[in-house]
Amino acid sequence: MTGYEPLNTLKSIAPDIWVIDGPAIRFYGMPFSTRATVIRLDSGEIWVHSPTFLTDALRAEVAALGPVAHLVAPNWIHYAYVNDWQLAFPQAVSWAAPGVAARAKSHGMQVVFDHELGPVAEAPWQGQIDQMIVEGSKVHREAVFCHAPSKTLILTDLIENFEPGKMPWWMRLVVRLTGIADPDGQMPRDMRATFRGHSDLLRAAVLRMIDWAPERIILAHGRWYQTGAVDELKRAFRFVL
C-alpha cells in the first residue's frame, strides 16, 4: 500500500495528460512511492515521463491512448523501469537526462538510451512541452518539463512531498528531518548540499519555472499540487529565492 491507490492505472488530470501511481520502490532501504506522467502530443504520440512498474493491464491502457513514442528518464535515479517499457514498446525513442546512462551502466542495468536530453525542448514536443536541465549540482542534473496546454509543471526529485500518514512509522521522522514532509515538502537536504556554491544556477532555474506560470505541479514522490503551483514553488525554494 502506498496511499495512492489504485496503482498501475491511468488517472486523467487534464486533457491529454495523465498520471500513473506506481508501487513503492526501495531507495537506500526506504519505500518511495512512484509516479509517472503521460502526455498525448498533438501528433497523437504518447510521451512517458519517469516510467513506473509496467503491468499487462497498464500496457494495454497506455497503448489505447496512441503510439508510445517517447520514454523519458528525467534524472540519474529514475530509470529503473525504462527497459521494461522499451521491451513493451520497441518503437519508442528513449531520452535520458545527463548522467543517467553512466549511472545505469555502473549499476549493471541493461538499458540503452537513444538521446541525451538538452537544455531546450526536443523537436518532437517543441511548442507543447517546455524543457530545461537544472544545473548547479555536482551530481543531480534533472530535466524539468512544463506541459503548456495544461499548465502542468513536471518535477521528479527537486521537490519531494511525502505524507507522513501514508508512510511506515519509522520513516516519518526521516522525512521530517530531511525536509520532504507534507505540507512543507522541499528539495531533500542532502541534494540541496550538492548545489553549494552554485545557488545562482538553481535560483535561475526556479525563476524560469515560475515564469512558465504553471497551475499544477506533478511530483514523483508524495502528494502533488493540483493548484497553486507558483506559490508552492516559492515556498519550496524559499531557501534559494
N, C-alpha and C positions, 0 to 999 in steps of 0.2 A: 504494500500500500504506500502511495506517495502523497495522498491528499488531493491529487489532481485527476482522479478517475472521472470518466472512463479513459483508459490508456490505449495507445496504439490505434487511434482513430482520428479522422479529420474533424476539426472544430472550426467552423466559419466565424471570422471576427469582422469581416467587411467584404465587399465584393472582390472576388478574385484573390483573397488571402485567407489562409487557414493556419492554425497551429496544431501540432501533434504533441500531446503529453506522453512521454515515454516512461518506461520503468526506471528505477534508480540505478545509477552506475557507481561503482566504488572508486573513490579517488582519495589516496592516502588513508585508506581504511574507512572512510566516511561515505554514507549513501547520499549521492547527489541526485535530485530529481533532474530529469532531462526534458528538453523541449525543442522541437524542430519548427521551422516556419516554411510554409509552402505558398508560392505565388504563381498565378497563371499570368504569363506575359501577354501583351497584345497579339503576339504571333500565335497564341494558343499553347505555346510550350510551357512546361512546368519547371519551376526553379525551386530547389530544395536547399534550405539553409540548415546546417548542423544536423544531418540525418540521424534519426534515433533508431532504436531497435525495430527491425522490419519483420512483420508477420505476413502470412499469406493474405489475410483479410485486408491488411493495410496496403499491401502491394496492389490489390485489386481496386481499392478505393482511390488511391493516387493515380493509377493508370486510367481510371474512368474520367479524371479531370482533363486529360490530354497527354500528349507525348512527354515523358520525363526527359528533359534535355540538359539540365544543369544541376550538378551536385556541388555544394559549397562547404568546404571545411574552413571556418572563419578564424580559427587560431590554433596554436600548437597543441592544444589538449582537446580539440573537438574534431576527431576524425575516426573514432572507434568503429562506427558502423558504415563508413563510406564504402568499404569494399563489398559489403552485403548488398548495398544499393547498386553498386556497379554491376554485380553479377545479375541482379534482377532487371536492371535497365541498361543493357550493354551499349545502347546507342547514346547514352548521356555523356556529356563532357564534364570532367571533374576539375574543379578550381580549388586552389589552396592558398591560404594566407602565407606570407613569408615565414619560413621556419617549420612549417607543418611537415613537408616531405622529409626533411632531415630528422625531425623528431620521430616520425613513424618508422623510418629506417633504423634508427638507433634502438628502437624497441622491438625490432624484428617483425614489424607489421608488413604484410604483403599487399601494399596499396600503392598504386601509381597514379599520379595526378597529371592531367594534360596541360594545365596552365597555372602560373602563379598570379594571384590577384595583385593588381596595381593600385595606385592612388586615385584613379578616376574610374567611373563606371565602364564596365566592359561593353563592347559593341552589342552583344545580344540583348542587353537590358538598358542600354543608354537611353535617357529620356524618360525612363519609367522607374528605375531604382538608382538613387544616388549612392555613391560609394566613396570610402576613403580608408586608408590604413592609418591607425593611430600610432604615431611614432613617439619615441622618447624613452621607452622601456628597454632595459638590457636584454630582456627575454620575451616579453609579451607584446607581439605585434598583431593586433586584432583588426580584422576587416569589419567595418561598420557600414550598415546599409540603411537607406530610408526609402520606403515604397511611396512614391509621390502621390499616386491616385488615392490611397487610403490614409496618407499622412501617418504612416507607421514606421517608427524607428526600430531597427532590429539590432540588439546588442547580444553579446554572448556572456562574457565574464567581467566586462568593465563595471557592471553593476550586478550584484547578487543580492537576492531579497528573500531569504528563507523564512518561512513562517514557523516560529518555534512550536506552535501547537500541532504541526504536522510532522514533527521530527522526533526521533528517539530522545528520551530524556537526557542522555549523556551528551548529545550533540548540541543541545540548546545553549549551554554555556559557551561552547566553542564558537558558534555563530555570533553570539553577542560580543565576545571578546575580539573577534576579527572584524567586527563592523558590518556584518552582512545579514543582520536580522531585521525582518519586517517589524515595524513600519519605516525603519530608517536604514534600509539596505543601501550599501555603498560599494565602492571598489574594495576588495579584500585588502587588509592592511599589508600583507606580505607582498602583494602585487604593487601596491602603492609605493612601497620602498624601492621597487625596481625603476621607478621614474625619477628617483632622486637626482637632482642636478639638471633635469630636463623638464621641469614642470611647465615651462613655457610652451613646449610642444603639446603636452597634454591639454593645457588650457586652450590653445588654439583649436584643437580637435573638438573640445567640448563646446566652444563658442560656435563652431561650424555646425554641430548638431543642433544647437539652439536656433541658429539661423535657418535651418531646414524647417523649423516651426512644426514639428510633429504633434499629433494629438494623442498618440498612444506609444508605449514602448514595450516591445516583446523582449523578455529576458529568457535565458536558457535555464536558469535555476531560481525557483521560488515564485512568489506572486509577481505577475507582470502588471503593467499600469495601463488600464483601459482608458483613462482620461488624465488630463493634467500633465502631459508629458514634459512640457518645458519647465514647469515648476518642479517636477521630480528631478530633472537634470540639474537644476540649480541647487536643489537640496543635496542630492547625492554627491555632487562635485564641488560643494562649497569649500572644501579643503584646498582647492586649486584655483577657484574663481576669486 
